[in-house]
Amino acid sequence: MSKNTVSDRFRKVDVDEYDENKFVDEEDGGENQLGPDEAEVDSLIRSGNLMGALQAVLKNPPINTKNQNVKERAEGLVLKVLSSFKTSDIEKAVQSLDKTGVDLLMKYIYRGFEKPSDNSSAILLQWHEKALSAGGVGSIVRVLTARKTV
Amino acid sequence: MSYHSFLLEPISCHAWNKDRTQIALCPNNHEVHIYKKDGSNWNKIHVLKEHNGQVTGIDWAPESNRIVTCGTDRNAYVWTLKGDAWKPTLVILRINRAARCVKWSPKENKFAVGSGSRLISVCYFEQDNDWWVCKHIKKPIRSTILCLDWHPNNVLLAAGSCDFKCRIFSAYIKEVEEKPAPTAWGSKMPFGEVMFESTGTAGWVHGVCFSDSGNRVAWASHDSTVAVAEGGKTAVCASLTSETLPLLCVTFITENSLVAAGHDCYPVLFVYDSNKAALSFGGKLDIPKQSAQKGMSARERFQNLDKKATTDSKEAVLESVHKNSISQLSILNGGKAQCAKFCTTGMDGGMTIWDVKTLESAMKDLKIV
């Protein structure tokens, strides 16, 4: 009894890997998804067309790809666009999005919450409030249940 | 609508008898209680004790007056009324995980049980051996089956599962029935054949329902969406994302209208337009009592601001009839074609009977097509 319980390395073994009935998500060929176009978004921000920048940055979400760099770049870009909005303009911007746009925005917002930096959480919270009134709790449920994250 | 509070615990599942005078329900334990309506009271007349685990599904066959129950003890029992008592017959399901839902087929000669063993057991009675036997539908199910519904032709079975798919299987048992005629979902229906599989749903499918004709199937899933598929050469799917918490149960009340309910504690109406193949939100079906709106004093405003960082005067009290999630919906009168009354039971231990005509007249914009 005493000899076997010295090491607890067995607790770190991932037994689910060896389960032959393990649920594996369907592969969905996302190798070509590159995320939103950085150049286009940057030029739109510089020219002051923030609504356009928002639409552009929500295009081509890197949902199906497994490449973490692409996802991080997309998140950084979205954060840049969201931070450049004035507080009073946020509501109008959210109204201009359709249902899928609001859902996608929520996904990016929660992704942004995961890695807070400086002032990002405060800005994201303002966006969250407006997106919540547009999309309802349903949009948050969809962020939580989505198998393919942004 | 009338609300009756049966218990303080959640009602796990319920089923009505043919003339809707008796209801069988599971009070979140190993038993099934049968209550009989007596004027405006409900009296408990029977207690069915046989299961060793929580009873997760009950279905009461209207014509043959048999009750089938299934539970987390991996068993199902078929109960028949002998004189004044219900006698159980064990059905071996051959599953190694809990049973989750059970439904009699329209002709009541078989029933299907969905389980956590990633399979559906279709059981029928074998006259020679005087015993219920079961056949399994395994492929391509990859997770727990949460809900089932039979097609009116007694052969097709819709199943909603935790692997995010709603599927229609053929549960044709040659020992008890003739070969079925072609339907909108296909013409070749050997046992276990997948006639339809949904795509695009991202959450567990909590509730599934065939329409009265059987040409449409609706399902509600955990990502707060409702979807309807119409059978045909290629199945046409329409889905709607909702702004509410996930819905747990859904049923057709006419060929074009659906009622669904779930974690938001009130039933909602959806309307399906087959010309546009689109699903739209029809309205909330709960009529909240008019609460007296008392004005907020300045002191209350500052207190609210301090406590909740908002000057909103909305209280944290649910205005709906049910005070907790609604877990099951059942049609009382009118069938799925012209439902006149339906019933909801929930995790607050209460049961509400909703009258469709009253709801229609109370909500001005409500249109049940």
Interface residues (C-beta under 8 A of the other chain):
Chain A: N21 F23 K99 D103 G135 G136 V137 G138 S139 V141 R142 T145 A146 R147 K148
Chain B: R118 R142 S143 D163 F164 A202 G203 H222 D223 S224 T225 T241 S242 E243 T244 L245 P246
